[in-house]
Amino acid sequence: MMMSGTCSLRDLSIRQNVTGVKVRGKPEWRVKITNNCACVQLNVMLNCEGFRTVEKIDPTVLRISPAGCLLNNGQSVYGDPVQFNYAWDNQFEFTPLSSQIACRHYSCPTRPVGIPRWTEGGGPWAVLLELGHKLTIPVSTLHNPGQHC
């Protein structure tokens, strides 16, 4: 069963600190975003209306658009924090707008019909099968990627 009710945007922790580096005369800020939920959060969008920086940010880490900022190229935020730096006069207050939450839950060795199971795909990916829906995520985002039922 999907357990999306157990997690929310409140589980995303956004911490910032000044690095001490100046970029074109502006202080550099390090942003560290951590998912404190036991579930994976995908397609995390942050509110970044009015955000400005003189430091280039890798668009696979933070893709800035008028609709918001897509974090981690839409891939999972889980385990290791997602980090990026920017440089501007003042700290910008990033806030989560939306995400997709994906949880895995299974019983071993028996599994009732309808409970998802993890299967390995070709390469470093896992596919969650749930009632006919597939979600492909990196195996590295799993708690115990080597343990399958």
N, C-alpha and C positions, 0 to 999 in steps of 0.2 A: 504494500500500500504506500502511496506517496504521503509523506508527512510534512507537507509544506506549511501546515498550520503551526508547526513547532518552531519555525524560523521566520524572521521578518527583516526589513531594512534596518531595524534597530540593532541587529546583530553585526552590522558593518561598522567597524570602528575606524574613524578617520583622524589620524594624529599628524600634526605638522610641527616642524621646528626649523629655526634658522640654522643654516650650515656654517655661517661665518664667512662664506665666499661672496664676493661681489661680482656680478655679471653686468657689464655696461653700467656700472655705478649703482646697481640695484641689489638689495640683499637677496640671496638665494634661499628658497624654502624647500625642505624635503617633506614630501607627503607620503605617508605610510597607511595603506588601507588593509585592514585585517577583517576576515570573516570569522566571527566568534561563535558561529553555529556549527553543529555537527553535520549539516547538509551543505552541499555545493550551491553557490549562488552564481548564476550565469547571466550574461547580457546586462551587467550592472550599468545603469545610467546614473550619472551625477548631474546635479544642477550646476551649470557653470556659466550662467548668464552674467555677462559683464567681466568674465575672467580675462586677464591679460598677462602676458609674459614676454620678456625679451630673450628668454632662453628657449631653445628648441626642445620640444617634447616628442619622443618617439610615438608616432600615431598608433602603433600596436599596443602601447601602454595606456595612452589617453588620446582618443580621437575626438577632437572638438568639432561640434556642429551646432547650428542654431537650436536644434531640439534638445541638446544636452551633450554630455561627454560620455562616450562609451569607454568603459574601463577594460583593460586587458584584452582588447580586440573581441570582446564578447565571450571569451573563454572563461573558465571557472575561476572564481576567487575562493580559494580554499587552501588551507595549510600555510604555505609561505605568503607573507603579505605582498601586495602589489605596491611598488614604490616608483615615484618619479620626482623630479626636481623642477622648479620654476623660479623665475626671478621677477620680482615686482616690488614696488615701494611698500605695499601692505600685504599682509596675509589674506588670502582669499578663503572664504568659508564654503568649502565644498559640502554638499549635502546629497545623500542618495535620493534618487527619484523613483527608480524601479529596478527590479531584478526578477529573474526566474529562479525558483528554488527547486532543487532536485535532491531527494533523499533516497537512500537505499535502505531497505529493511528486508531481512529474510530470516527464515528458520532453518537450521541445519540439524539433522540430515533430511527431515521431511519438510516439504514446502507446499502449503495449500495452493490450490489453483487460484490464479489472480495475483499472488504475491510475486513481485519482480525478482529476477535473477540477473546476475552479472555474467556476461560472456565476454571472452576476449575476441577482439577483432584482429585483423592483420596489422601488426605494428603496435605502437604504444597507445592504443585506444581501447576503451571498454564501451560496451553497448548495454544500456539499461532497457530491458524489455518489460513493458507494463501494459497489459490489456490492449495489445496491438500497437502501442506507441513506442518509438525508439528514440533514445537520447544518447548521442555519442559524446563521450568526454574523455580527456586524457587519463590513462591509467594512473599517472602520478598523482591525481587528485583523490584517489581512493585511500581509505584508512589502511587496508590490508590488501593491496592489489593481487597478491599471490594466493589469497584464500577465496575460493569460490565454492558454492554449493552445487 
